[in-house]
Amino acid sequence: MRWQRGIHARGEFDAFAAANADSLVRTAFLMTGDRTEAEDLVQECFLRLARRWPRVRGMEHRGAYAQRVLFNLILDGRRTRARRNDELRTVPESAQVEQSHSSELEKRLDLIKALLALPDRQRAVLTLRYFGDLSESEIASILECAPGTIKSAAARGLARLSDVMGSATDHSGRTEDTTQGAQR
Amino acid sequence: MNSQIEENLRSALSSRASELGRAPGARVLARDYKPRSGVPRAAFIGGGAAIAAGIAAGLVISLSASTPRAFAGWSSSPTSAAAGQVQSADQTCRARLPVSASPESGEQAATKDWQAVLTDVRGPYIISIYSASEGKAVFSCFAGRDLGVATLGGVFIPGSATSVASGQVAIVSYGGNATPPDEGSARFSRLIGRAGPGVTMVSAKLADGTQVSATLSHGWFLAWWPGTARPVSTEVTTLRGARTQTIGNQLG
């Protein structure tokens, strides 16, 4: 790739990549449940951004644009096929070790599993909303859809998680009070 | 109902993301990969590698010369727990938590009333934060290789628990403590604070240049390190970017 403005443009991109790599990898990790997959996605995201850099560098919200490119990669499904079989067994190492001992860790693990089992778009909305604390309009911009769509996807996703977690609680025999107390 | 699942989801996502450590993008920036789409890899790898090297250098624990032997195995980023490590430390710590959660009101707090809101693991060392009286009483508990021995450090926060704005952090406590005698009674420092919604990572920069990644859980963060170096700033990361916050007078 030829940098139109030479070393200066390249330096700008380097700085942009360094500033955004961490948050992009974390987001991709939460979406895929797999660190290596997340790194691959971010890598490809950076390649696309580099190719478009002459246009991207002038954008006011370049970070948000990077998130959009990343979520396009995740949601287009090309990279998620292999993940599907693995996602439910990919759990935090510490949780794997401790889950039989700690109801809190166990519940957190159940919630992450339930999140990973949601449809991609619902998972994307909930991740951006509750990990990134982004507004509906910010999420709509990243996912390129209407704010109303975000609202309904969030509601459906939360309802599904509530159902799953409610079932898990009932199944384990824990009472509602005990569950809430462990999460305070 | 939704508010409970929302709160649980925030906590679970934050905790899950913190497993990646302080600079999860460093490997991407440093990786020597072959592009699959024919896009020249020179895009950012050249300078990116240099930047990544700088990031990686920041990750390298620079305490090797000054870290007491008692802290062998300590890491500047949280690590995963070994089997039974958290449970054993929790049992030991709970046995030492006070029954009075508030010296002002004399309010009693049975062991079960102390909620473990955060557990930070760095190699063989665990520090857990316990909270009672709606966040007004906070105790940290350190356990080392002998999980049957622990030291406590407490703080009582007058008034209501602080509500922290989105993307912000507030320091609750900074102080020093010593490890149990079997760990050499070595001094260590810890920084405890609250993190608002959207905070995805917190790290503390010390006066000696060391960067210590915090554990983030349930809206609390904790970073600790061997010795007595003072923290000079925090780096707070959200999806909107990273921001450095000078600590200044907050430590008292």
Interface residues (C-beta under 8 A of the other chain):
Chain A: M1 R10 G11 F13 D14 A15 A17 A18 A19 N20 A21 D22 S23 L24 V25 R26 T27 F29 L30 R35 A38 E39 V42 Q43 E44 F46 L47 R48 A50 R51 W53 G63 Q67 P92 E93 S94 V97 E98 H101 S102 E104 L105 K107 R108 L111 I112 L115 L126 T127 L128 Y130 F131 G132 D133 L134 L158 L161 S162 M165 Q180 G181 A182 Q183 R184
Chain B: M1 N2 Q4 I5 E6 E7 N8 L9 R10 S11 A12 L13 S14 S15 R16 A17 E19 L20 R22 A23 P24 G25 A26 R27 V28 L29 R31 Y33 P35 R36 S37 V39 P40 R41 A42 A43 F44 G46 G47 G48 A50 I51 A52 I55 S80 A81 A82 A83 G84 Q85 V86 Q87 D90 Q115 A116 V117 V121 S131 S166 G167 G196 P197 G198 T200 M201 H218 T237 T238 L239 R240 G241 A242
